[in-house]
C-alpha cells in the first residue's frame, strides 16, 4: 500500500516501542506536502488521534500521550516515526499511519500489565 507501518509488538508496562511508516510510493514532493498522522484503535473503541507532524516538523499530540510519545519524520526517506515510551496497557491497540484520506494497514501494539 501507499503507507506501510512496522515496529509494533508486545511489551511490558513501562516499556518502549518505535513505530515507522514509509510512504514508499510517494515522490518526495508529494510526501513533503502532507501533514502526517498517527491514529490508534483499541478493541471495541473508535479510532482516535495520537499525533501529527507537518513538513516543517511542527507537532501536535493527544493529551493522553503528551510527554510519553514523540512523533518525527525524515522527509528524505519519506518516513515518519512514533517513539513510544512509558507504555501502559491503555496504549494497546492497532496503530495506523495516515495522511489525508489514506491509511496504512496498521501495526499491533500490545502492552501487558
SEDRENNU-713967 format. One record per residue: residue number from 1; residue in three letters; x, y, z of N, C-alpha, C, O in turn. Coordinates in Angstrom, 2 decimals. Layout:
(NUM, ALA, (X, Y, Z), (X, Y, Z), (X, Y, Z), (X, Y, Z)),
...
// end
This chain:
(1, UNK, (0.81, -1.19, 0.00), (0.00, 0.00, 0.00), (0.85, 1.25, 0.00), (2.08, 1.18, 0.08)),
(2, UNK, (0.20, 2.38, -0.09), (0.96, 3.63, -0.11), (1.61, 3.97, 1.22), (2.62, 4.68, 1.24)),
(3, UNK, (1.06, 3.49, 2.32), (1.63, 3.73, 3.65), (1.82, 2.38, 4.32), (0.87, 1.60, 4.44)),
(4, UNK, (3.02, 2.10, 4.77), (3.32, 0.80, 5.36), (3.94, 1.02, 6.74), (5.01, 1.61, 6.87)),
(5, UNK, (3.23, 0.53, 7.77), (3.71, 0.64, 9.14), (4.51, -0.59, 9.54), (4.34, -1.68, 8.98)),
(6, UNK, (5.37, -0.39, 10.52), (6.10, -1.50, 11.14), (6.51, -1.09, 12.54), (6.43, 0.09, 12.90)),
(7, UNK, (6.95, -2.08, 13.32), (7.51, -1.78, 14.63), (6.63, -2.12, 15.81), (7.05, -1.97, 16.95)),
(8, UNK, (5.42, -2.59, 15.57), (4.56, -2.97, 16.68), (5.06, -4.24, 17.35), (5.99, -4.90, 16.87)),
(9, UNK, (4.43, -4.58, 18.46), (4.81, -5.80, 19.16), (4.22, -5.85, 20.54), (3.33, -5.07, 20.89)),
(10, UNK, (4.72, -6.78, 21.34), (4.27, -6.98, 22.72), (5.34, -6.45, 23.66), (6.52, -6.78, 23.52)),
(11, UNK, (4.92, -5.64, 24.62), (5.87, -5.04, 25.55), (5.23, -4.95, 26.93), (4.00, -4.85, 27.04)),
(12, UNK, (6.03, -5.00, 27.96), (5.51, -4.85, 29.31), (5.26, -3.38, 29.62), (5.85, -2.49, 29.02)),
(13, UNK, (4.37, -3.15, 30.57), (4.10, -1.78, 31.00), (5.40, -1.10, 31.42), (6.24, -1.68, 32.10)),
(14, UNK, (5.54, 0.15, 30.99), (6.75, 0.91, 31.24), (7.78, 0.80, 30.14), (8.78, 1.51, 30.14)),
(15, UNK, (7.53, -0.10, 29.21), (8.48, -0.32, 28.12), (8.31, 0.67, 26.98), (7.51, 1.60, 27.05)),
(16, UNK, (9.09, 0.45, 25.93), (9.12, 1.36, 24.78), (9.01, 0.59, 23.47), (9.40, -0.58, 23.38)),
(17, UNK, (8.47, 1.26, 22.48), (8.46, 0.77, 21.11), (8.62, 1.95, 20.16), (8.28, 3.08, 20.50)),
(18, UNK, (9.15, 1.67, 18.99), (9.26, 2.70, 17.95), (8.57, 2.21, 16.69), (8.96, 1.20, 16.11)),
(19, UNK, (7.55, 2.93, 16.28), (6.83, 2.61, 15.06), (7.39, 3.41, 13.90), (7.85, 4.54, 14.07)),
(20, UNK, (7.33, 2.81, 12.71), (7.73, 3.51, 11.49), (6.62, 3.42, 10.46), (5.82, 2.48, 10.47)),
(21, UNK, (6.58, 4.40, 9.58), (5.62, 4.39, 8.48), (6.33, 4.96, 7.25), (6.79, 6.10, 7.25)),
(22, UNK, (6.40, 4.14, 6.21), (7.07, 4.55, 4.99), (6.04, 4.80, 3.88), (5.16, 3.98, 3.63)),
(23, UNK, (6.18, 5.94, 3.23), (5.32, 6.26, 2.08), (6.13, 5.97, 0.82), (6.51, 6.88, 0.08)),
(24, UNK, (6.36, 4.69, 0.59), (7.34, 4.29, -0.41), (6.93, 4.66, -1.84), (7.78, 4.83, -2.71)),
(25, UNK, (5.63, 4.78, -2.07), (5.19, 5.06, -3.44), (5.20, 6.54, -3.77), (5.09, 6.92, -4.93)),
(26, UNK, (5.32, 7.38, -2.74), (5.27, 8.82, -2.98), (6.53, 9.30, -3.67), (7.62, 8.80, -3.43)),
(27, UNK, (6.35, 10.30, -4.55), (7.51, 11.09, -4.90), (7.75, 12.06, -3.76), (6.84, 12.35, -2.99)),
(28, UNK, (8.95, 12.56, -3.65), (9.33, 13.32, -2.47), (8.45, 14.55, -2.28), (8.07, 14.85, -1.15)),
(29, UNK, (8.14, 15.24, -3.33), (7.33, 16.46, -3.21), (5.93, 16.15, -2.71), (5.32, 16.96, -2.01)),
(30, UNK, (5.41, 14.98, -3.06), (4.10, 14.59, -2.56), (4.16, 14.35, -1.06), (3.35, 14.87, -0.31)),
(31, UNK, (5.12, 13.56, -0.63), (5.26, 13.29, 0.80), (5.42, 14.59, 1.58), (4.80, 14.77, 2.63)),
(32, UNK, (6.25, 15.47, 1.08), (6.54, 16.71, 1.80), (5.34, 17.64, 1.89), (5.33, 18.55, 2.72)),
(33, UNK, (4.36, 17.44, 1.07), (3.20, 18.34, 1.08), (2.17, 17.98, 2.13), (1.24, 18.75, 2.38)),
(34, UNK, (2.31, 16.82, 2.75), (1.29, 16.34, 3.66), (1.66, 16.47, 5.13), (2.81, 16.30, 5.53)),
(35, UNK, (0.65, 16.80, 5.93), (0.73, 16.56, 7.37), (0.54, 15.06, 7.56), (-0.39, 14.47, 7.01)),
(36, UNK, (1.41, 14.45, 8.33), (1.34, 13.02, 8.58), (0.86, 12.77, 10.00), (1.22, 13.49, 10.93)),
(37, UNK, (0.05, 11.74, 10.14), (-0.59, 11.48, 11.44), (-0.42, 10.03, 11.88), (-0.21, 9.14, 11.07)),
(38, UNK, (-0.50, 9.82, 13.18), (-0.68, 8.51, 13.77), (-2.03, 8.50, 14.48), (-2.39, 9.44, 15.18)),
(39, UNK, (-2.76, 7.43, 14.27), (-4.00, 7.16, 14.98), (-3.89, 5.77, 15.61), (-3.01, 4.99, 15.26)),
(40, UNK, (-4.79, 5.47, 16.54), (-4.84, 4.13, 17.10), (-6.27, 3.74, 17.37), (-7.15, 4.59, 17.53)),
(41, UNK, (-6.49, 2.43, 17.41), (-7.82, 1.91, 17.70), (-7.69, 0.75, 18.67), (-7.10, -0.29, 18.36)),
(42, UNK, (-8.26, 0.94, 19.85), (-8.28, -0.11, 20.85), (-9.48, -1.02, 20.59), (-10.44, -0.60, 19.95)),
(43, UNK, (-9.42, -2.26, 21.07), (-10.54, -3.19, 20.87), (-11.84, -2.61, 21.39), (-11.92, -2.17, 22.54)),
(44, UNK, (-12.88, -2.61, 20.56), (-14.18, -2.13, 20.96), (-14.33, -0.63, 21.04), (-15.36, -0.12, 21.48)),
(45, UNK, (-13.30, 0.10, 20.60), (-13.35, 1.57, 20.68), (-13.17, 2.18, 19.30), (-12.74, 1.52, 18.36)),
(46, UNK, (-13.51, 3.47, 19.20), (-13.32, 4.17, 17.94), (-11.86, 4.52, 17.74), (-11.09, 4.64, 18.69)),
(47, UNK, (-11.50, 4.68, 16.49), (-10.15, 5.12, 16.17), (-9.94, 6.53, 16.70), (-10.83, 7.38, 16.59)),
(48, UNK, (-8.78, 6.78, 17.29), (-8.52, 8.09, 17.88), (-7.17, 8.64, 17.44), (-6.23, 7.90, 17.14)),
(49, UNK, (-7.11, 9.96, 17.40), (-5.89, 10.67, 17.02), (-4.83, 10.48, 18.09), (-5.12, 10.52, 19.29)),
(50, UNK, (-3.59, 10.29, 17.65), (-2.46, 10.17, 18.57), (-1.51, 11.35, 18.42), (-1.19, 12.03, 19.39)),
(51, UNK, (-1.05, 11.59, 17.19), (-0.06, 12.64, 16.98), (0.00, 13.01, 15.50), (-0.39, 12.23, 14.63)),
(52, UNK, (0.49, 14.24, 15.24), (0.66, 14.69, 13.86), (1.94, 15.48, 13.73), (2.47, 16.00, 14.72)),
(53, UNK, (2.45, 15.58, 12.49), (3.66, 16.33, 12.23), (3.60, 16.92, 10.84), (3.23, 16.25, 9.88)),
(54, UNK, (3.96, 18.21, 10.73), (3.99, 18.87, 9.43), (5.35, 18.68, 8.77), (6.28, 18.13, 9.36)),
(55, UNK, (5.44, 19.14, 7.53), (6.71, 19.07, 6.78), (7.82, 19.80, 7.53), (8.98, 19.40, 7.50)),
(56, UNK, (7.44, 20.89, 8.20), (8.43, 21.68, 8.94), (8.57, 21.22, 10.38), (9.13, 21.93, 11.22)),
(57, UNK, (8.04, 20.02, 10.67), (8.25, 19.36, 11.95), (7.49, 19.99, 13.11), (7.86, 19.80, 14.27)),
(58, UNK, (6.44, 20.73, 12.82), (5.54, 21.16, 13.88), (4.70, 19.96, 14.30), (4.12, 19.27, 13.46)),
(59, UNK, (4.63, 19.73, 15.60), (3.95, 18.53, 16.10), (2.74, 18.87, 16.96), (2.61, 19.98, 17.49)),
(60, UNK, (1.86, 17.89, 17.07), (0.67, 18.01, 17.90), (0.38, 16.63, 18.47), (0.56, 15.62, 17.79)),
(61, UNK, (-0.07, 16.58, 19.72), (-0.29, 15.30, 20.40), (-1.63, 15.27, 21.11), (-2.15, 16.29, 21.56)),
(62, UNK, (-2.19, 14.08, 21.19), (-3.32, 13.86, 22.07), (-2.86, 14.01, 23.51), (-1.72, 13.67, 23.84)),
(63, UNK, (-3.73, 14.52, 24.36), (-3.36, 14.74, 25.75), (-2.89, 13.44, 26.42), (-2.02, 13.47, 27.29)),
(64, UNK, (-3.46, 12.34, 26.02), (-3.17, 11.06, 26.67), (-1.74, 10.57, 26.43), (-1.26, 9.70, 27.15)),
(65, UNK, (-1.06, 11.11, 25.42), (0.28, 10.63, 25.11), (1.36, 11.71, 25.27), (2.54, 11.43, 25.13)),
(66, UNK, (0.95, 12.93, 25.57), (1.92, 14.02, 25.72), (2.94, 13.67, 26.78), (2.60, 13.19, 27.87)),
(67, UNK, (4.20, 13.92, 26.46), (5.28, 13.65, 27.40), (5.78, 12.22, 27.36), (6.82, 11.92, 27.96)),
(68, UNK, (5.07, 11.34, 26.66), (5.50, 9.94, 26.57), (5.82, 9.54, 25.13), (6.75, 8.76, 24.90)),
(69, UNK, (5.07, 10.07, 24.17), (5.27, 9.72, 22.76), (5.92, 10.89, 22.03), (5.68, 12.06, 22.36)),
(70, UNK, (6.73, 10.57, 21.02), (7.36, 11.58, 20.19), (7.20, 11.19, 18.72), (7.61, 10.11, 18.31)),
(71, UNK, (6.60, 12.09, 17.94), (6.47, 11.87, 16.51), (7.60, 12.62, 15.80), (7.95, 13.73, 16.19)),
(72, UNK, (8.15, 12.00, 14.76), (9.19, 12.65, 13.98), (9.06, 12.20, 12.53), (8.32, 11.27, 12.22)),
(73, UNK, (9.79, 12.88, 11.65), (9.76, 12.49, 10.25), (11.11, 12.74, 9.61), (11.82, 13.68, 9.95)),
(74, UNK, (11.44, 11.87, 8.67), (12.62, 12.03, 7.85), (12.11, 12.20, 6.42), (11.74, 11.24, 5.75)),
(75, UNK, (12.09, 13.45, 5.98), (11.47, 13.73, 4.68), (12.22, 13.06, 3.53), (11.59, 12.60, 2.57)),
(76, UNK, (13.53, 13.00, 3.60), (14.30, 12.40, 2.50), (14.04, 10.91, 2.39), (14.17, 10.33, 1.31)),
(77, UNK, (13.66, 10.28, 3.50), (13.34, 8.85, 3.50), (11.84, 8.60, 3.38), (11.41, 7.45, 3.36)),
(78, UNK, (11.05, 9.66, 3.31), (9.59, 9.55, 3.20), (9.04, 8.68, 4.32), (8.20, 7.81, 4.09)),
(79, UNK, (9.52, 8.92, 5.51), (9.19, 8.08, 6.65), (8.81, 8.94, 7.86), (9.40, 9.99, 8.10)),
(80, UNK, (7.82, 8.47, 8.61), (7.54, 9.07, 9.90), (7.72, 8.00, 10.97), (7.68, 6.80, 10.69)),
(81, UNK, (7.92, 8.47, 12.20), (8.18, 7.58, 13.31), (7.29, 7.97, 14.50), (6.83, 9.11, 14.60)),
(82, UNK, (7.08, 7.02, 15.37), (6.42, 7.29, 16.64), (7.20, 6.56, 17.72), (7.11, 5.34, 17.86)),
(83, UNK, (7.97, 7.32, 18.49), (8.69, 6.76, 19.63), (7.75, 6.77, 20.83), (7.27, 7.82, 21.24)),
(84, UNK, (7.49, 5.59, 21.38), (6.54, 5.45, 22.47), (7.27, 4.96, 23.71), (7.79, 3.84, 23.73)),
(85, UNK, (7.31, 5.80, 24.73), (7.95, 5.45, 25.99), (6.91, 5.40, 27.10), (5.82, 5.96, 26.96)),
(86, UNK, (7.23, 4.74, 28.17), (6.30, 4.65, 29.28), (4.97, 4.05, 28.89), (3.91, 4.51, 29.32)),
(87, UNK, (5.03, 3.01, 28.08), (3.78, 2.41, 27.58), (2.96, 1.81, 28.72), (3.50, 1.26, 29.68)),
(88, UNK, (1.66, 1.94, 28.58), (0.70, 1.43, 29.56), (-0.32, 0.53, 28.86), (-0.50, 0.64, 27.65)),
(89, UNK, (-0.99, -0.34, 29.60), (-2.00, -1.22, 28.97), (-3.04, -0.44, 28.16), (-3.53, -0.96, 27.15)),
(90, UNK, (-3.39, 0.77, 28.56), (-4.36, 1.57, 27.81), (-3.84, 2.00, 26.44), (-4.62, 2.47, 25.61)),
(91, UNK, (-2.55, 1.84, 26.20), (-1.98, 2.17, 24.90), (-2.15, 1.03, 23.90), (-1.82, 1.18, 22.73)),
(92, UNK, (-2.64, -0.10, 24.36), (-2.84, -1.26, 23.49), (-3.83, -0.94, 22.37), (-4.87, -0.32, 22.60)),
(93, UNK, (-3.49, -1.38, 21.17), (-4.37, -1.17, 20.03), (-3.62, -1.33, 18.72), (-2.43, -1.63, 18.70)),
(94, UNK, (-4.35, -1.13, 17.64), (-3.73, -1.11, 16.32), (-3.40, 0.34, 15.99), (-4.26, 1.22, 16.06)),
(95, UNK, (-2.17, 0.58, 15.63), (-1.69, 1.92, 15.33), (-1.63, 2.10, 13.81), (-1.07, 1.27, 13.09)),
(96, UNK, (-2.22, 3.19, 13.34), (-2.32, 3.46, 11.91), (-1.60, 4.75, 11.54), (-1.67, 5.75, 12.24)),
(97, UNK, (-0.92, 4.68, 10.42), (-0.34, 5.86, 9.79), (-1.39, 6.44, 8.85), (-2.14, 5.70, 8.21)),
(98, UNK, (-1.44, 7.76, 8.78), (-2.49, 8.42, 7.98), (-2.00, 9.72, 7.39), (-1.20, 10.44, 7.99)),
(99, UNK, (-2.49, 10.00, 6.20), (-2.40, 11.33, 5.64), (-3.62, 11.53, 4.73), (-3.94, 10.68, 3.89)),
(100, UNK, (-4.29, 12.64, 4.93), (-5.49, 12.93, 4.15), (-6.46, 11.74, 4.25), (-6.84, 11.38, 5.36)),
(101, UNK, (-6.85, 11.13, 3.15), (-7.78, 10.00, 3.18), (-7.10, 8.65, 3.03), (-7.75, 7.64, 2.77)),
(102, UNK, (-5.80, 8.64, 3.20), (-5.03, 7.41, 3.01), (-4.58, 6.85, 4.34), (-4.05, 7.56, 5.19)),
(103, UNK, (-4.79, 5.53, 4.50), (-4.44, 4.84, 5.74), (-3.54, 3.67, 5.44), (-3.65, 3.02, 4.40)),
(104, UNK, (-2.62, 3.40, 6.40), (-1.86, 2.18, 6.31), (-2.67, 1.01, 6.81), (-3.83, 1.15, 7.18)),
(105, UNK, (-2.04, -0.17, 6.80), (-2.74, -1.38, 7.21), (-2.78, -1.55, 8.72), (-3.56, -2.36, 9.25)),
(106, UNK, (-1.95, -0.81, 9.42), (-1.92, -0.84, 10.88), (-0.88, -1.81, 11.40), (-0.52, -2.78, 10.74)),
(107, UNK, (-0.41, -1.53, 12.61), (0.52, -2.41, 13.30), (0.05, -2.55, 14.75), (-0.30, -1.57, 15.39)),
(108, UNK, (0.06, -3.78, 15.24), (-0.50, -4.07, 16.57), (0.51, -3.74, 17.66), (1.67, -4.14, 17.59)),
(109, UNK, (0.05, -3.02, 18.66), (0.83, -2.75, 19.86), (0.05, -3.32, 21.04), (-1.11, -2.99, 21.25)),
(110, UNK, (0.71, -4.19, 21.80), (0.09, -4.79, 22.97), (0.97, -4.55, 24.17), (2.16, -4.89, 24.16)),
(111, UNK, (0.40, -3.96, 25.22), (1.14, -3.65, 26.43), (0.55, -4.47, 27.57), (-0.63, -4.34, 27.90)),
(112, UNK, (1.38, -5.31, 28.15), (0.91, -6.17, 29.24), (1.19, -5.50, 30.58), (2.16, -4.77, 30.74)),
(113, UNK, (0.32, -5.77, 31.53), (0.46, -5.15, 32.86), (1.33, -6.02, 33.76), (1.57, -5.66, 34.92)),
// end
